[in-house]
Amino acid sequence: MNEQIKKYFQGELTSYERLELLRAVKENESLKKDFIQLQNLHALFSITPQKDDEKAGISFYKKFRHYKKKHIIRKTILRYASYAAVIICMLTGSWFGSYYYNESLSSVNPNKLYVPSGQRACVTLNDGTDVWLNAGSTLLYPAEFKGKERRVTLIGEAFFDIAKDRDKPFIVSTKGIDIKAVGTKFNVYCYPKTNYVCASLIEGSILVYEPEKETQNIRLNPNEQVYYQNGVMRVQKIKNPSDFLWKDGIYNFENEPFGDIAKRLELYYDINIIVSDTSLEAREYTGKFRQLDGVDEILRIIQKIHKFKIKKEPEKNTIIISR
């Protein structure tokens, strides 16, 4: 069966053989593990097999066999960047884990990139658009944009640098709204645990609207952001551009209540933070932290200012903050 996996990534299987392999992978945990390991190492390739990559596929498969014996991936992965239809940018201090396994990896169904907690990633799409993904975020995107639009789906937070194409607008679908652009830079915040979506424009212009209501759109100008909550859109000026430093691995807090900081840390590091004393929630804090500092170090530094106690309950994935 490993030979079939090899042929899959070399693009040598028929449609029927690919479906049979994917069905076997889904039903066999050991085979699925092998497939996902190869898929992880394949991260700098297009997720769909490339027919003209036979030599690369053979070399790549040999590297996979070596990896299974030695468990070494980071030293070899960048060697294959030139073959990528979708290039994953490795960021300093970050490792984005693995692609999620999809039953169908064809260009019809979207590819799915998930960024684990405490990490970040950058993906360059087929059209040249760069997308930075924050911790705990998911991006659904096609291997190749076809038709009259370039559409992706975002869950979490991402910064987009859109490749210009006036004939094929780029659309980001989130919970409740679509964001349309042709060539611009903007940030979108839409984590599932939050009850709002925020789109912030850095350069160019974007249209923001509810699905099926494009004619009722709101156009943003640079340095503006729109909040969408309970069917209502509210436009305001961007208060602090440093909030978008997360894509460079920096978390910025400026006169931010500790209660809000705790909620952001929960999202970024996938942990429960309980502030047992409500008076602590209102206390404001200003500072910048590296993402790789981790939640423990960030809380320890804030603790020096606000003098609270930290209790960790690892078995519950919880941190309790008290006086």
ROSE-23499 format. One record per residue (C-alpha): residue number from 0; residue in one letter; x, y, z. Coordinates in Angstrom, 2 decimals. Last residue first. Layout:
N
i:aa:X:Y:Z
NUM:A:X:Y:Z
...
% end
This chain:
323
i:aa:X:Y:Z
322:R:-5.71:38.04:44.31
321:S:-6.87:35.50:41.72
320:I:-6.08:34.19:38.23
319:I:-6.89:30.54:37.50
318:I:-5.20:28.80:34.56
317:T:-6.96:25.86:32.92
316:N:-6.13:22.93:30.66
315:K:-8.21:20.80:33.05
314:E:-5.43:18.32:33.81
313:P:-2.96:21.19:33.69
312:E:-4.59:23.11:36.58
311:K:-2.36:26.15:36.99
310:K:-2.76:28.74:39.74
309:I:-1.54:32.29:39.18
308:K:-1.78:34.94:41.89
307:F:-2.17:38.64:41.19
306:K:0.16:41.61:41.62
305:H:-0.94:43.91:38.79
304:I:2.44:45.00:37.43
303:K:4.60:41.94:38.14
302:Q:1.65:39.70:37.19
301:I:1.74:41.14:33.66
300:I:5.21:39.60:33.29
299:R:4.10:36.21:34.68
298:L:1.00:36.24:32.50
297:I:3.08:36.65:29.34
296:E:5.56:33.99:30.49
295:D:2.85:31.41:31.11
294:V:0.98:32.20:27.87
293:G:3.94:31.59:25.61
292:D:7.00:33.70:24.88
291:L:6.85:32.33:21.31
290:Q:4.21:34.89:20.42
289:R:6.56:37.67:21.39
288:F:5.04:40.17:23.77
287:K:4.20:43.86:23.61
286:G:2.91:45.99:26.46
285:T:0.12:48.10:27.88
284:Y:-2.18:46.92:30.69
283:E:-5.54:48.02:31.98
282:R:-7.24:46.81:35.15
281:A:-10.91:46.08:34.53
280:E:-10.59:42.29:34.76
279:L:-8.74:42.44:38.06
278:S:-11.81:43.75:39.89
277:T:-13.67:40.63:38.73
276:D:-11.61:38.41:41.02
275:S:-11.82:34.80:39.81
274:V:-10.20:35.48:36.45
273:I:-10.49:32.06:34.79
272:I:-8.21:31.39:31.81
271:N:-9.02:28.33:29.70
270:I:-6.35:27.38:27.16
269:D:-6.11:27.25:23.38
268:Y:-2.99:29.47:23.15
267:Y:-4.15:32.28:20.87
266:L:-7.84:32.08:21.72
265:E:-7.36:31.89:25.49
264:L:-4.71:34.60:25.28
263:R:-7.23:36.87:23.60
262:K:-9.79:36.25:26.36
261:A:-7.21:36.95:29.07
260:I:-6.25:40.23:27.38
259:D:-9.90:41.25:27.35
258:G:-10.21:40.64:31.11
257:F:-6.90:42.45:31.66
256:P:-8.39:45.59:30.19
255:E:-6.33:46.93:27.26
254:N:-4.43:50.20:27.54
253:E:-2.38:48.99:24.59
252:F:-1.79:45.25:24.16
251:N:0.36:44.01:21.28
250:Y:1.12:40.39:20.43
249:I:4.23:40.09:18.26
248:G:5.03:37.16:15.93
247:D:5.32:39.15:12.73
246:K:1.72:38.36:11.79
245:W:0.79:39.38:15.35
244:L:1.98:42.89:14.50
243:F:-1.60:43.60:13.43
242:D:-2.55:45.19:16.75
241:S:0.28:47.64:16.16
240:P:-2.08:49.53:13.81
239:N:-3.80:50.95:16.93
238:K:-7.14:52.72:16.89
237:I:-8.26:51.85:13.39
236:K:-10.94:54.41:12.56
235:Q:-14.57:53.36:12.89
234:V:-17.34:51.63:10.94
233:R:-20.24:49.78:12.61
232:M:-22.15:47.01:10.85
231:V:-25.30:45.48:12.36
230:G:-26.61:41.94:11.79
229:N:-25.94:40.80:15.36
228:Q:-22.33:42.01:15.22
227:Y:-20.19:43.24:12.34
226:Y:-17.33:45.58:13.23
225:V:-15.81:47.62:10.40
224:Q:-12.30:49.01:10.23
223:E:-10.79:52.12:8.74
222:N:-7.12:53.04:8.26
221:P:-7.44:52.85:4.46
220:N:-10.99:53.36:3.15
219:L:-13.82:50.89:3.69
218:R:-16.79:50.42:1.40
217:I:-20.01:49.20:3.02
216:N:-22.22:46.93:0.97
215:Q:-25.97:46.95:0.47
214:T:-25.67:45.85:-3.16
213:E:-23.81:42.77:-1.96
212:K:-26.81:41.49:-0.02
211:E:-26.76:37.77:-0.92
210:P:-24.07:37.21:1.71
209:E:-23.81:40.15:4.14
208:Y:-21.54:42.94:3.00
207:V:-18.05:44.39:3.24
206:L:-16.38:46.02:0.23
205:I:-12.65:46.60:0.37
204:S:-10.28:49.42:-0.49
203:G:-6.56:49.95:-1.01
202:E:-4.20:49.66:1.96
201:I:-4.51:48.84:5.67
200:L:-8.19:47.93:5.99
199:S:-9.51:46.30:9.17
198:A:-12.30:43.70:9.11
197:C:-13.84:42.77:12.48
196:V:-16.32:39.95:13.00
195:Y:-18.41:39.63:16.16
194:N:-19.65:37.18:18.77
193:T:-16.23:35.78:19.65
192:K:-15.72:32.08:20.38
191:P:-15.76:31.18:16.66
190:Y:-12.81:33.52:15.91
189:C:-13.51:36.16:13.28
188:Y:-10.73:38.75:12.95
187:V:-9.90:39.88:9.40
186:N:-6.88:42.01:8.47
185:F:-6.45:43.97:5.25
184:K:-4.06:44.63:2.37
183:T:-5.22:45.37:-1.19
182:G:-5.75:44.08:-4.71
181:V:-9.22:43.18:-6.02
180:A:-11.17:43.07:-2.76
179:K:-14.42:41.66:-1.36
178:I:-15.18:40.83:2.28
177:D:-18.16:38.55:2.91
176:I:-20.24:38.63:6.09
175:G:-22.10:36.45:8.57
174:K:-19.40:34.07:9.75
173:T:-16.55:34.58:7.32
172:S:-16.16:34.46:3.53
171:V:-13.12:36.22:2.06
170:I:-13.63:37.26:-1.55
169:F:-10.94:38.11:-4.13
168:P:-12.21:39.79:-7.29
167:K:-11.41:38.26:-10.71
166:D:-11.31:40.81:-13.53
165:R:-9.60:43.44:-11.39
164:D:-6.74:41.07:-10.55
163:K:-4.32:42.43:-7.94
162:A:-2.64:39.92:-5.63
161:I:-4.20:40.36:-2.19
160:D:-2.07:40.83:0.93
159:F:-4.38:39.26:3.53
158:F:-3.90:39.16:7.32
157:A:-5.75:36.34:9.05
156:E:-7.71:35.63:12.22
155:G:-10.03:32.75:13.18
154:I:-12.23:30.89:10.70
153:L:-11.67:31.98:7.11
152:T:-13.22:30.84:3.85
151:V:-11.65:31.52:0.45
150:R:-13.06:32.83:-2.84
149:R:-11.27:33.99:-5.98
148:E:-13.94:35.06:-8.45
147:K:-15.08:34.67:-12.05
146:G:-14.36:30.97:-12.53
145:K:-11.32:29.07:-11.36
144:F:-8.85:29.66:-8.54
143:E:-6.43:26.75:-8.20
142:A:-5.59:24.60:-5.18
141:P:-8.82:25.90:-3.67
140:Y:-8.94:27.57:-0.24
139:L:-10.21:26.85:3.27
138:L:-8.27:28.69:5.97
137:T:-8.37:27.73:9.65
136:S:-7.17:29.71:12.65
135:G:-6.10:28.62:16.16
134:A:-2.99:30.80:16.10
133:N:-2.86:33.54:13.46
132:L:-2.83:32.96:9.71
131:W:-0.85:35.14:7.27
130:V:-2.20:35.07:3.72
129:D:-0.16:36.06:0.66
128:T:-1.95:36.29:-2.70
127:G:0.13:35.08:-5.66
126:D:-2.79:33.59:-7.61
125:N:-2.12:29.99:-6.45
124:L:-2.04:31.03:-2.82
123:T:0.99:31.97:-0.74
122:V:0.53:30.64:2.78
121:C:1.89:32.17:5.96
120:A:1.72:30.48:9.34
119:R:1.32:31.17:13.05
118:Q:1.87:29.31:16.31
117:G:0.77:29.29:19.96
116:S:-2.34:27.28:19.20
115:P:-2.34:25.17:16.06
114:V:-2.69:26.63:12.53
113:Y:-5.14:24.77:10.29
112:L:-4.90:24.68:6.49
111:K:-7.75:23.11:4.56
110:N:-7.70:22.56:0.81
109:P:-11.01:23.15:-0.85
108:N:-12.89:20.53:-2.87
107:V:-12.98:20.80:-6.64
106:S:-9.17:20.98:-6.90
105:S:-9.05:17.37:-5.71
104:L:-7.88:16.37:-2.26
103:S:-10.94:14.29:-1.35
102:E:-11.17:12.62:2.03
101:N:-9.36:15.57:3.57
100:Y:-6.59:15.17:6.11
99:Y:-5.85:18.31:8.09
98:Y:-2.58:19.93:7.23
97:S:-0.06:19.59:9.95
96:G:1.74:21.44:12.72
95:F:2.13:25.11:11.95
94:W:5.61:25.53:13.26
93:S:6.62:28.94:14.43
92:G:9.65:30.50:16.09
91:T:10.65:32.23:12.87
90:L:7.98:31.75:10.21
89:M:7.91:28.92:7.66
88:C:6.15:30.13:4.53
87:I:3.86:27.49:3.02
86:I:3.91:27.67:-0.75
85:V:0.87:26.49:-2.73
84:A:1.80:25.35:-6.21
83:A:5.07:24.29:-4.64
82:Y:7.80:22.68:-6.71
81:S:10.45:25.31:-6.00
80:A:9.95:24.89:-2.25
79:Y:11.27:21.34:-2.20
78:R:14.55:21.85:-0.37
77:L:12.71:23.70:2.42
76:I:11.47:20.40:3.87
75:T:14.78:18.64:4.36
74:K:16.26:19.97:7.59
73:R:12.88:20.43:9.27
72:I:11.69:16.85:8.84
71:I:13.72:14.36:10.85
70:H:11.95:11.36:12.35
69:K:14.96:9.10:11.62
68:K:13.33:5.95:10.26
67:K:10.02:7.41:9.04
66:Y:11.93:10.44:7.82
65:H:14.18:8.31:5.64
64:R:11.12:6.75:4.00
63:F:9.73:10.23:3.47
62:K:12.99:11.41:1.93
61:K:12.82:8.52:-0.54
60:Y:9.26:9.59:-1.37
59:F:10.50:13.08:-2.13
58:S:13.12:11.88:-4.55
57:I:10.50:9.86:-6.44
56:G:8.00:12.72:-6.33
55:A:10.54:15.24:-7.53
54:K:11.33:13.04:-10.49
53:E:7.63:12.59:-11.28
52:D:6.70:16.24:-10.75
51:D:5.05:16.94:-14.11
50:K:1.73:15.36:-13.11
49:Q:1.37:17.45:-9.97
48:P:-0.47:15.84:-7.06
47:T:-3.02:17.99:-5.18
46:I:-1.73:19.45:-1.90
45:S:0.69:21.57:-3.90
44:F:4.16:20.96:-2.52
43:L:5.71:22.73:0.44
42:A:3.59:20.70:2.87
41:H:4.64:17.33:1.42
40:L:6.43:16.44:4.64
39:N:3.07:16.83:6.35
38:Q:1.36:14.81:3.61
37:L:3.89:12.04:4.05
36:Q:3.19:11.91:7.76
35:I:-0.54:12.13:7.01
34:F:-0.38:9.11:4.68
33:D:1.65:7.04:7.11
32:K:-0.78:7.83:9.96
31:K:-3.75:7.06:7.71
30:L:-2.23:3.70:6.88
29:S:-1.94:2.85:10.56
28:E:-5.47:4.09:11.25
27:N:-7.03:2.09:8.39
26:E:-10.56:3.09:7.34
25:K:-9.86:6.59:6.01
24:V:-6.63:5.52:4.36
23:A:-8.43:2.66:2.62
22:R:-11.07:5.05:1.26
21:L:-8.35:7.45:0.12
20:L:-6.57:4.61:-1.68
19:E:-9.74:3.40:-3.39
18:L:-10.59:6.94:-4.48
17:R:-7.11:7.44:-5.90
16:E:-7.27:4.09:-7.70
15:Y:-10.61:5.03:-9.32
14:S:-9.28:8.40:-10.48
13:T:-6.22:6.68:-11.91
12:L:-2.98:6.75:-9.97
11:E:0.33:8.14:-11.25
10:G:0.20:11.64:-9.75
9:Q:3.59:11.29:-8.05
8:F:1.89:11.87:-4.69
7:Y:-0.55:9.04:-5.39
6:K:2.19:6.78:-6.79
5:K:4.06:6.92:-3.49
4:I:0.86:6.28:-1.57
3:Q:0.22:3.28:-3.81
2:E:3.71:1.94:-3.09
1:N:2.96:2.32:0.60
0:M:0.00:0.00:0.00
% end
